[in-house]
Amino acid sequence: MRRALIPCINPRHDADSYQRVELITGRRRRRDWSDAEKARILAESADPEVNISEVARRNGVNRGLLNVWRRQARRAAGEAPQFVQLRLDDGVEARPDAIDQPRVLAGPTER
């Protein structure tokens, strides 16, 4: 990082006064989030009572990026195979009410 002194052009200051200005050089780097970090942050943001902006700020993530991750996670969960619990009894003739009503075994936070 280089620092430079730049003359002040404010007329209220005398011509010899300087202000300190930081000049940051170099390329801006993107943060590379590991899958474990993403999963932890997504799990934290999955609670319906939590404020997404606060989760993003606390973890140093842009809120828009966190929403992209959440959208990708929802899509990935929707593509996963869905299973229905089915009970078969031997020797019982088939009837429409033999199958239990579907139950959600995992809520959105556990998916």
Secondary structure, 3 states (H helix, E strand, C coil): CEEEEEECCCCCCCCCCEEEEEECCCCCCCCCCCHHHHHHHHHHHCCCCCCHHHHHHHHCCCHHHHHHHHHHHHHHHHHCCCCCCCCCCCCCCCCHHHCCCCCCCCCCCCC
